[in-house]
């Protein structure tokens, strides 16, 4: 266990040095060269943590939280309120094996973890509290006991990240509600001659722009941009049926930068130019009338 102390300067960043693994404390023969640490607060505190130049956490630390980190990571921490933590250490190879057994998406691909994982789970607090009971065991039993808890904590991390990945996949697969899609189409139809950003549409659906893009695609099988261009072409076809509408005027009315831009977009979606489409449509309408 480690007590983090408040630095002399309130604005200085203090490196937090984690203890090396030992055979007695972590169940390994000597200090392993490649290890990962599992850091769990035992008391409530507050800090700012920077890992490898990246802000990982800022705010409250409390029992039930757990952080996975590589022993080689460069850590700097500003302690605003001291906190006592328990540090478990696993051989890197054992950590990789556990992740591989569970087909875990956080399996490291190099000697350094790609990022620092911070979670909060009720089992973490229970497991770390149980680890405190190991002091009553003899050395061999204590080694096995602590090692088992460390592996259980890795399992908690795996479960957390799998659930998060499943949630992301569910959001990506879920489309817009019928009302959201209807409102977005009406909003776009009123602005076919204007530039329409994804952010504008997302505001109509009351969701973030990134989520809107995923859910719009799930609903329409098109990106928002592709759908909007197609909608403009559909409107252009309606307007081309009117003989008095000049193609150049139609292009600018629908917000295309130029007649050539409109013609190219129209050709990609219909296989012919606007003029050709109008001519064929006019012939078809004449035959239908006669």
C-alpha positions as CSV (number, residue, x, y, z in Angstrom):
1,X,0.0,0.0,0.0
2,X,1.2,3.5,-0.7
3,X,0.3,6.8,0.9
4,X,0.4,9.7,-1.6
5,X,1.7,12.9,-0.1
6,X,0.7,16.5,-0.9
7,X,3.5,18.3,-2.9
8,X,5.1,21.5,-1.6
9,X,3.7,23.5,-4.5
10,X,0.0,23.5,-5.1
11,X,0.6,23.9,-8.9
12,X,3.5,21.5,-9.2
13,X,3.0,18.1,-10.8
14,X,4.4,15.3,-8.7
15,X,5.5,11.9,-10.0
16,X,3.9,9.0,-8.2
17,X,6.4,6.1,-7.9
18,X,4.7,2.8,-7.6
19,X,6.5,0.1,-5.5
20,X,8.4,-2.6,-7.3
21,X,6.9,-6.1,-7.2
22,X,8.4,-8.5,-4.6
23,X,8.1,-12.2,-4.2
24,X,6.4,-11.8,-0.8
25,X,3.8,-9.2,-1.7
26,X,2.9,-10.3,-5.3
27,X,3.7,-13.9,-5.5
28,X,6.5,-13.8,-8.0
29,X,10.1,-15.1,-7.8
30,X,12.1,-11.8,-7.8
31,X,11.1,-8.5,-9.4
32,X,9.6,-9.1,-12.9
33,X,11.0,-7.1,-15.7
34,X,7.6,-6.6,-17.4
35,X,4.7,-6.1,-15.2
36,X,1.4,-4.2,-15.0
37,X,0.0,-2.6,-11.9
38,X,-3.6,-2.5,-10.7
39,X,-4.1,0.5,-8.5
40,X,-7.1,0.7,-6.2
41,X,-7.9,3.5,-3.7
42,X,-8.6,2.4,-0.1
43,X,-9.6,5.9,1.0
44,X,-11.2,8.9,-0.6
45,X,-9.0,11.6,-2.0
46,X,-8.6,14.0,-5.0
47,X,-5.9,14.2,-7.6
48,X,-4.9,15.0,-11.2
49,X,-3.1,12.3,-13.1
50,X,-1.0,12.7,-16.3
51,X,0.3,9.5,-17.9
52,X,2.8,9.8,-20.7
53,X,1.8,13.4,-21.2
54,X,-1.9,12.7,-21.5
55,X,-4.5,13.7,-18.8
56,X,-6.1,10.5,-17.6
57,X,-8.0,11.5,-14.5
58,X,-8.8,14.7,-12.6
59,X,-11.1,14.8,-9.6
60,X,-12.2,12.4,-6.8
61,X,-10.5,9.1,-6.1
62,X,-12.6,6.7,-4.0
63,X,-12.8,3.0,-3.0
64,X,-14.3,1.0,-5.9
65,X,-12.2,2.7,-8.5
66,X,-9.4,0.8,-10.3
67,X,-6.7,1.8,-12.7
68,X,-4.7,-0.4,-14.9
69,X,-1.2,0.9,-15.8
70,X,2.1,-0.2,-17.2
71,X,5.1,-0.1,-14.9
72,X,7.0,1.7,-17.6
73,X,4.5,4.5,-17.9
74,X,5.7,8.0,-17.0
75,X,3.3,9.3,-14.4
76,X,2.8,12.7,-12.9
77,X,0.2,13.4,-10.3
78,X,-1.0,16.6,-8.5
79,X,-2.3,15.5,-5.1
80,X,-5.1,17.8,-4.0
81,X,-6.2,15.5,-1.1
82,X,-4.0,12.6,0.0
83,X,-5.3,9.1,-0.7
84,X,-4.1,5.6,0.4
85,X,-4.0,3.0,-2.4
86,X,-3.4,-0.7,-2.8
87,X,-1.2,-1.7,-5.6
88,X,-1.4,-5.2,-7.1
89,X,1.2,-6.3,-9.7
90,X,1.0,-9.0,-12.3
91,X,3.5,-10.4,-14.8
92,X,2.8,-8.9,-18.2
93,X,2.7,-12.3,-19.7
94,X,0.0,-13.4,-17.2
95,X,-2.0,-10.3,-17.9
96,X,-1.8,-11.0,-21.7
97,X,-2.9,-14.6,-21.1
98,X,-5.9,-13.6,-19.1
99,X,-7.0,-11.1,-21.8
100,X,-6.5,-13.6,-24.5
101,X,-8.6,-16.2,-22.7
102,X,-11.4,-13.8,-22.5
103,X,-10.9,-12.3,-26.0
104,X,-10.5,-9.0,-24.4
105,X,-10.3,-5.8,-26.5
106,X,-7.8,-4.2,-24.1
107,X,-5.1,-6.8,-24.7
108,X,-1.8,-4.8,-25.1
109,X,0.0,-5.1,-28.4
110,X,3.4,-4.0,-27.3
111,X,5.5,-3.6,-24.1
112,X,3.5,-0.6,-23.2
113,X,-0.2,-0.3,-22.7
114,X,-1.9,1.8,-25.4
115,X,-3.8,3.8,-22.8
116,X,-4.5,4.0,-19.1
117,X,-7.9,2.4,-18.1
118,X,-9.8,3.8,-15.2
119,X,-13.1,2.2,-14.1
120,X,-15.4,2.1,-11.1
121,X,-17.1,-1.1,-10.0
122,X,-18.6,-2.3,-6.7
123,X,-16.6,-5.6,-6.9
124,X,-13.3,-3.6,-6.8
125,X,-14.1,-2.3,-3.4
126,X,-15.0,-5.8,-2.1
127,X,-12.0,-7.4,-3.6
128,X,-9.5,-4.9,-2.3
129,X,-11.1,-5.1,1.2
130,X,-10.7,-8.9,1.1
131,X,-7.1,-8.5,0.1
132,X,-6.4,-6.8,3.5
133,X,-7.2,-10.1,5.2
134,X,-4.2,-11.7,3.6
135,X,-2.0,-10.5,6.5
136,X,-3.3,-13.3,8.6
137,X,-2.0,-16.0,6.1
138,X,1.4,-17.6,5.9
139,X,3.7,-16.6,3.1
140,X,2.7,-19.3,0.5
141,X,-1.0,-18.9,1.2
142,X,-0.8,-15.1,1.1
143,X,1.0,-15.2,-2.2
144,X,-1.7,-17.4,-3.8
145,X,-4.5,-15.4,-2.2
146,X,-3.2,-12.0,-3.4
147,X,-2.5,-13.3,-6.8
148,X,-6.0,-14.7,-7.2
149,X,-7.5,-11.3,-6.2
150,X,-5.2,-9.5,-8.7
151,X,-6.5,-11.8,-11.5
152,X,-10.1,-11.3,-10.3
153,X,-9.5,-7.5,-10.7
154,X,-8.3,-8.0,-14.3
155,X,-11.5,-10.0,-14.9
156,X,-13.5,-7.0,-13.6
157,X,-11.7,-4.7,-16.1
158,X,-12.3,-7.1,-18.9
159,X,-16.0,-7.3,-18.1
160,X,-16.2,-3.5,-17.9
161,X,-14.6,-3.0,-21.3
162,X,-16.6,-5.7,-23.0
163,X,-19.9,-4.1,-21.7
164,X,-18.7,-0.7,-22.9
165,X,-17.8,-2.2,-26.3
166,X,-21.2,-3.9,-26.5
167,X,-23.0,-0.6,-25.7
168,X,-21.0,1.2,-28.4
169,X,-22.0,-1.5,-30.9
170,X,-25.7,-1.2,-29.8
171,X,-25.7,2.5,-30.3
172,X,-24.1,2.2,-33.7
173,X,-26.6,-0.4,-34.8
174,X,-29.6,1.5,-33.5
175,X,-31.2,3.9,-35.9
176,X,-33.1,7.1,-35.4
177,X,-36.6,6.9,-34.1
178,X,-39.4,7.3,-36.6
179,X,-40.1,10.8,-35.2
180,X,-36.5,11.8,-35.3
181,X,-36.1,10.7,-38.9
182,X,-39.4,12.4,-39.9
183,X,-38.3,15.7,-38.3
184,X,-34.9,15.5,-39.9
185,X,-36.3,14.9,-43.3
186,X,-38.7,17.8,-42.9
187,X,-35.9,20.0,-41.7
188,X,-33.8,19.1,-44.7
189,X,-36.6,19.6,-47.2
190,X,-37.0,23.1,-46.1
191,X,-33.3,23.8,-46.7
192,X,-32.5,22.0,-49.9
193,X,-31.1,25.1,-51.4
194,X,-28.8,25.7,-48.5
195,X,-25.7,24.1,-46.9
196,X,-26.8,21.8,-44.2
197,X,-24.3,20.6,-41.6
198,X,-24.5,17.3,-39.6
199,X,-24.5,19.5,-36.5
200,X,-27.7,21.2,-37.7
201,X,-29.4,17.9,-38.2
202,X,-28.1,16.5,-34.9
203,X,-29.7,19.4,-33.1
204,X,-33.1,18.5,-34.6
205,X,-32.7,14.9,-33.3
206,X,-31.3,16.2,-29.9
207,X,-28.2,14.0,-30.1
208,X,-24.5,14.6,-30.7
209,X,-23.2,15.0,-34.2
210,X,-21.1,11.8,-34.1
211,X,-24.1,9.7,-32.8
212,X,-26.4,11.3,-35.4
213,X,-24.1,10.2,-38.2
214,X,-24.1,6.6,-37.0
215,X,-27.8,6.4,-36.3
216,X,-28.7,8.1,-39.5
217,X,-26.7,5.6,-41.5
218,X,-28.3,2.8,-39.6
219,X,-31.7,4.1,-40.5
220,X,-31.1,5.0,-44.2
221,X,-28.0,3.0,-45.2
222,X,-26.6,6.3,-46.4
223,X,-24.4,9.0,-44.8
224,X,-26.1,12.3,-44.1
225,X,-24.3,13.9,-47.0
226,X,-25.1,11.2,-49.5
227,X,-28.8,11.2,-48.5
228,X,-28.9,15.0,-48.8
229,X,-27.5,15.0,-52.3
230,X,-29.9,12.3,-53.3
231,X,-32.8,14.4,-51.9
232,X,-31.7,17.4,-54.0
233,X,-31.6,15.2,-57.1
234,X,-35.1,14.0,-56.4
235,X,-36.3,17.6,-56.1
236,X,-34.5,18.4,-59.3
237,X,-36.4,15.6,-61.1
238,X,-39.7,17.1,-60.0
239,X,-38.6,20.6,-61.2
240,X,-37.3,19.2,-64.5
241,X,-40.8,18.1,-65.4
242,X,-41.7,21.8,-65.7
243,X,-40.6,22.9,-69.1
244,X,-40.1,26.5,-68.0
245,X,-37.4,25.7,-65.5
246,X,-33.9,26.4,-66.9
247,X,-31.3,23.9,-65.8
248,X,-28.9,26.6,-64.7
249,X,-31.6,28.2,-62.5
250,X,-32.5,24.8,-61.1
251,X,-28.9,24.2,-60.1
252,X,-28.5,27.4,-58.1
253,X,-32.0,27.0,-56.6
254,X,-31.0,23.7,-55.1
255,X,-27.7,25.1,-53.8
256,X,-25.2,23.5,-56.2
257,X,-22.0,25.6,-56.8
258,X,-22.4,25.6,-60.5
259,X,-24.4,24.0,-63.3
260,X,-21.6,21.7,-64.1
261,X,-21.5,20.5,-60.4
262,X,-25.2,19.8,-60.6
263,X,-24.9,18.0,-63.9
264,X,-22.2,15.8,-62.6
265,X,-24.1,14.9,-59.4
266,X,-27.2,14.3,-61.4
267,X,-25.4,12.0,-63.9
268,X,-23.8,10.0,-61.1
269,X,-27.2,9.2,-59.6
270,X,-29.3,8.7,-62.7
271,X,-26.8,7.7,-65.4
272,X,-27.6,10.7,-67.7
273,X,-27.5,14.4,-67.8
274,X,-30.4,16.6,-66.6
275,X,-31.2,17.6,-70.2
276,X,-31.3,14.0,-71.4
277,X,-33.4,12.9,-68.4
278,X,-35.9,15.8,-69.1
279,X,-36.1,14.8,-72.8
280,X,-36.7,11.2,-72.1
281,X,-39.2,12.0,-69.4
282,X,-41.1,14.4,-71.7
283,X,-41.3,11.6,-74.3
284,X,-42.6,9.2,-71.7
285,X,-45.2,11.6,-70.5
286,X,-46.4,12.3,-74.1
287,X,-46.7,8.5,-74.8
288,X,-48.6,8.0,-71.5
289,X,-51.1,10.8,-72.3
290,X,-51.8,9.6,-75.9
